[in-house]
Amino acid sequence: MNLFKHMETKYLLHHVFFWLNNPESVEDRNKLIEGLNTLKGIEAIKKIHIGVLASTEKREVVDTSWNVSELMFFESEVDQKIYQDHVIHQDFVKNYSHLWKKVVVFDAQDV
């Protein structure tokens, strides 16, 4: 009997929303997406999703004020800290932060 058959990883999710300085600029949006793609080189990230607003129904509970998001999956808080301190992440902030006026982060742990 495999005791681990029904066990699954409980991920720490790191969801970041970006508001661009120039929200109408496709060039700035694409440049930020380019920068976010560099983060894929950090091994501590188990999965990454980079996105823009979906064209779903606009409802009162849906925030459509942001421009770009990224969602990362980590296996632990240690891995998330490795990501935060990693030179690729530090370079991303240094090279692309001029593109955004606001960033909001939501970190959540699977239950």
C-alpha positions as CSV (number, residue, x, y, z in Angstrom):
1,M,0.0,0.0,0.0
2,N,1.4,3.4,-1.0
3,L,0.9,5.7,2.0
4,F,1.8,8.8,-0.1
5,K,-0.8,8.1,-2.8
6,H,-3.3,10.7,-1.6
7,M,-0.8,13.2,-0.2
8,E,-0.2,16.3,-2.2
9,T,2.0,19.3,-1.8
10,K,0.6,22.2,0.1
11,Y,1.8,25.2,-1.8
12,L,2.5,28.7,-0.8
13,L,1.0,31.0,-3.4
14,H,2.5,34.4,-4.1
15,H,0.1,36.6,-6.2
16,V,1.3,40.0,-7.3
17,F,-0.7,42.6,-9.1
18,F,0.9,45.5,-10.9
19,W,-0.5,48.9,-11.9
20,L,1.5,50.5,-14.7
21,N,2.6,54.1,-14.7
22,N,1.3,54.2,-18.3
23,P,-1.7,51.8,-18.3
24,E,-2.5,52.5,-21.9
25,S,1.0,51.6,-23.1
26,V,1.1,48.1,-24.7
27,E,4.9,48.6,-24.9
28,D,5.2,49.1,-21.2
29,R,2.9,46.1,-20.5
30,N,4.9,43.9,-22.8
31,K,8.2,45.1,-21.2
32,L,6.9,44.2,-17.7
33,I,5.8,40.8,-19.0
34,E,9.3,40.3,-20.5
35,G,10.8,41.1,-17.1
36,L,8.4,38.7,-15.3
37,N,9.4,36.0,-17.7
38,T,13.0,36.3,-16.4
39,L,11.8,35.1,-13.0
40,K,11.2,31.6,-14.5
41,G,15.0,31.1,-14.1
42,I,14.6,30.9,-10.3
43,E,14.4,27.2,-9.4
44,A,12.6,27.7,-6.1
45,I,9.5,28.7,-8.2
46,K,7.6,25.5,-8.8
47,K,5.1,27.1,-11.2
48,I,4.5,30.6,-12.5
49,H,1.5,32.2,-14.3
50,I,1.8,35.6,-15.8
51,G,-1.5,37.3,-16.8
52,V,-3.5,40.3,-17.9
53,L,-7.1,41.1,-17.3
54,A,-9.5,38.5,-18.6
55,S,-12.6,39.7,-20.5
56,T,-14.9,38.1,-18.1
57,E,-18.2,39.7,-16.9
58,K,-17.6,42.9,-15.0
59,R,-19.2,42.6,-11.6
60,E,-19.0,44.7,-8.4
61,V,-16.8,42.2,-6.7
62,V,-14.2,42.0,-9.5
63,D,-11.2,44.4,-9.4
64,T,-10.3,45.4,-12.9
65,S,-8.0,48.3,-11.9
66,W,-4.7,46.4,-12.3
67,N,-2.7,45.7,-15.5
68,V,-0.4,42.7,-15.1
69,S,-0.3,39.9,-12.5
70,E,1.9,37.0,-11.7
71,L,1.1,34.0,-9.6
72,M,3.9,31.8,-8.2
73,F,3.7,28.5,-6.4
74,F,6.4,27.6,-3.8
75,E,6.7,24.5,-1.8
76,S,7.7,26.4,1.4
77,E,8.3,29.8,3.0
78,V,12.0,29.0,2.7
79,D,11.6,28.7,-1.1
80,Q,9.7,31.9,-1.2
81,K,12.5,33.6,0.7
82,I,15.1,32.2,-1.7
83,Y,13.0,33.8,-4.5
84,Q,12.9,37.1,-2.8
85,D,16.6,37.2,-2.2
86,H,17.6,35.7,-5.6
87,V,19.7,37.9,-7.9
88,I,17.3,37.4,-10.8
89,H,14.4,38.8,-8.7
90,Q,16.6,41.6,-7.4
91,D,17.6,42.4,-11.1
92,F,13.9,42.3,-12.1
93,V,13.0,44.9,-9.5
94,K,16.0,47.1,-10.4
95,N,15.4,46.9,-14.1
96,Y,11.6,47.0,-14.4
97,S,10.2,48.9,-11.3
98,H,10.2,52.1,-13.3
99,L,7.2,50.7,-15.2
100,W,4.8,50.5,-12.3
101,K,3.2,52.9,-9.9
102,K,1.7,50.4,-7.5
103,V,2.2,46.7,-6.5
104,V,0.0,44.6,-4.3
105,V,1.0,41.2,-3.1
106,F,-1.2,38.4,-1.7
107,D,0.5,35.4,-0.1
108,A,-1.6,32.5,0.7
109,Q,-0.9,29.0,2.1
110,D,-2.9,25.9,0.9
111,V,-5.0,24.4,3.7
